[in-house]
Structures are given as C-alpha cells and as structure tokens.
Amino acid sequence: MSQPLQDEGVLFHLRRQGETSLLAVWLTRRHGVVRTLARGAAKPGSPLKGHLDLFHECEISWEPSRRTTLHHLREARVRNPHAGLRQPYSRILAATYFAQTLEQSAEPDADLGPLHSLLVLALNWLEKKDPHRRLVERFERAVLKHLGADDPRRSARSLLDDLSHRRPKSHAALLKLLP
C-alpha cells in the first residue's frame, strides 16, 4: 500500500460508478487533474456523503494507484461549497467551461498552483455575479499567460484550441447565454 497524498482540489466532474461508488475528478493545486473513485460514497452513512458535489473546494486525501490513473479517494473536507453557483444556469455553465479549459490545457501530474488559484478566483466571482463575454475572454487570456502561450495578435479561443486540440463542450452553450 502506497502513502496517501493530500492536496486542495476543486471537484469539477462527478458521476455514479456502480450502485454505491462515485467517480470524482479534481483540479488540484499541486497534483494537476486527479481522478478518484469514492467507494461507497453514495451509501447512507458514508463519511463522504454530502461532501462531494460539483465545484466544492475541498481538502482531499487519496491513495495513488500503481496500475491506473484512477485513485482511491479516502477523505474530502469541504472548504467552500460555492453555493452561489447553483443559480442561474449561466454561472454553473461558466464554471464548467473554466474547469474544462484548465483540464484540457494542463499537463498531467503538474503543479497547477497559479491555474488552480485562477479557477478558485473565478468561482468566487461567479458566486456573486453572472458571467459575461469579457469575463470569459479575460479568463482565457489569464490561462494563456500562465502557460506562456499568449499572443495578442490571435484570439484567446484559437490559441487554446491549438494547445488542447479540442474545444470544451460548454463553450458554444455558454456564449449563447452571455450578453
């Protein structure tokens, strides 16, 4: 058994895995994107019950897998539930787009300190205010600056597309909603 790892993370993808387990994908400060399996998390009485929800900012502990990139989630303590993101829909869609953008442009197992902080800052902003096109463009430019790939002669979206080779699914839906 390997030593458990700990980090701060924002939960940006959650789905059922079997009857009682959940697959949780985190954007962490020091370990990049971490995919975890929370066994039994959907059972009544589970210590993880209620701690795992989209865009919860948590202190997490997981046991790394030696064979796969899916790790065993041991503990999650909520630091900020970002409850203001739940209404209106444009806020959750913007948060999803921001998380997908970081996931697609981040290196595996990389220290994402500044990018993690940027996502937390954006989530804190979205808790209080609705998103707009300028916010999306500023977020994209900030990501590019942190990655050292900004070029003011090109649009931020085309540069991010070049980096990741695919556009997040939520991009078009988000732009349709924004003023």
C-alpha positions in Angstrom: 0.0 0.0 0.0 1.4 3.4 -1.0 1.5 6.5 1.1 -1.7 8.7 0.8 -1.4 12.0 -1.0 -3.1 15.3 0.1 -4.0 18.5 -1.7 -6.5 21.2 -2.2 -8.9 20.5 -5.1 -12.0 21.7 -6.9 -14.4 18.9 -7.8 -15.4 19.5 -11.5 -16.7 16.2 -12.6 -18.8 13.7 -10.7 -20.7 10.6 -11.8 -22.1 7.4 -10.5 -19.8 4.3 -10.7 -21.8 1.3 -9.9 -24.5 1.3 -7.2 -22.7 2.9 -4.4 -19.5 4.5 -5.7 -18.7 7.8 -7.4 -16.1 8.8 -9.9 -14.8 12.3 -8.8 -12.4 14.3 -10.9 -10.5 17.1 -9.2 -8.4 20.1 -10.3 -5.8 20.2 -7.6 -3.1 22.8 -6.7 0.0 20.6 -6.7 -1.0 17.4 -8.5 -3.0 18.6 -11.5 -6.1 16.8 -12.6 -6.7 13.8 -10.3 -9.3 11.1 -11.0 -10.6 9.3 -7.9 -13.0 6.6 -7.1 -15.0 7.2 -3.9 -16.1 3.7 -3.0 -19.4 3.6 -1.1 -19.8 7.4 -1.2 -23.4 7.1 -2.3 -24.3 4.8 0.6 -26.3 6.3 3.5 -24.0 7.0 6.4 -20.8 7.3 4.2 -18.3 9.8 5.6 -18.1 11.2 2.1 -21.9 11.7 1.7 -22.6 15.4 1.2 -19.0 16.4 0.7 -18.9 15.5 -3.0 -20.7 18.0 -5.2 -19.8 20.0 -8.3 -17.4 22.8 -7.6 -16.9 22.1 -4.0 -13.5 23.3 -2.9 -12.1 20.6 -0.6 -9.0 19.3 1.2 -8.7 15.8 -0.2 -6.7 12.7 0.6 -6.3 9.8 -1.9 -4.4 6.6 -2.2 -2.5 6.6 -5.5 -2.9 3.6 -7.8 0.2 1.8 -9.0 -1.5 0.4 -12.1 -4.0 3.1 -13.4 -4.8 6.8 -13.3 -7.9 6.2 -11.2 -7.0 6.6 -7.5 -8.9 5.7 -4.3 -10.4 8.8 -2.6 -10.0 8.4 1.2 -11.2 11.7 2.5 -12.7 15.1 1.4 -13.3 18.0 3.7 -15.3 20.9 2.2 -13.6 24.3 2.5 -16.0 26.2 0.2 -19.2 24.8 -1.4 -19.5 27.7 -3.8 -23.3 27.6 -3.2 -23.9 30.8 -5.2 -23.0 28.9 -8.4 -26.3 26.9 -8.3 -28.5 29.7 -9.8 -28.7 31.0 -12.6 -27.7 28.3 -15.1 -25.2 30.6 -16.8 -23.0 30.6 -13.6 -22.7 26.8 -13.5 -22.1 26.7 -17.3 -19.3 29.3 -17.0 -17.7 27.4 -14.1 -17.9 24.2 -16.2 -16.3 25.9 -19.1 -13.4 27.3 -17.0 -12.7 23.9 -15.4 -12.8 22.1 -18.8 -10.4 24.7 -20.3 -7.9 24.1 -17.5 -8.3 20.4 -17.7 -7.6 20.4 -21.4 -4.6 22.7 -21.2 -2.9 21.4 -18.1 0.0 18.9 -18.1 -0.7 15.6 -16.3 0.6 15.5 -12.7 1.7 19.1 -13.0 1.8 21.7 -10.2 -1.1 23.9 -11.2 -0.8 26.4 -8.3 -1.5 29.6 -10.3 -4.1 28.0 -12.5 -5.9 26.4 -9.5 -5.9 29.9 -7.9 -7.3 31.4 -11.1 -10.2 28.8 -11.1 -10.9 29.5 -7.4 -10.9 33.3 -8.0 -13.3 32.8 -11.0 -15.6 30.6 -8.9 -15.7 33.1 -6.1 -16.6 35.8 -8.6 -19.3 33.7 -10.2 -20.9 33.1 -6.8 -21.9 36.7 -6.6 -22.2 37.8 -10.2 -23.5 36.4 -13.6 -20.8 35.8 -16.3 -20.4 37.9 -19.4 -18.2 37.7 -22.5 -15.5 39.9 -21.2 -15.1 37.7 -18.1 -14.7 34.6 -20.4 -12.1 36.4 -22.6 -10.2 37.6 -19.5 -10.1 34.1 -18.0 -8.9 32.6 -21.3 -6.1 35.3 -21.6 -5.0 34.7 -18.0 -4.7 30.9 -18.7 -2.6 31.6 -21.8 -0.4 34.0 -19.8 0.2 31.4 -17.1 1.0 28.8 -19.8 3.4 31.2 -21.6 1.4 30.9 -24.8 -0.4 34.3 -25.1 -0.2 36.1 -28.5 -2.2 39.4 -28.6 -2.5 39.1 -32.4 -4.7 36.0 -32.1 -7.9 35.3 -30.3 -7.6 33.6 -26.9 -10.0 30.8 -28.0 -8.0 29.9 -31.1 -4.8 29.8 -29.1 -6.4 27.5 -26.5 -7.8 25.3 -29.3 -4.2 25.0 -30.7 -3.0 23.9 -27.2 -5.7 21.3 -26.5 -6.8 20.3 -30.0 -10.4 20.3 -28.9 -12.9 22.8 -27.6 -14.7 22.3 -24.4 -18.3 21.2 -25.0 -19.7 24.0 -22.9 -18.1 26.8 -24.9 -20.8 27.3 -27.5 -23.6 26.9 -25.0 -22.0 29.5 -22.7 -21.6 32.1 -25.4 -25.2 31.7 -26.5 -26.3 32.7 -22.9 -23.9 35.6 -22.4 -24.7 39.3 -23.2 
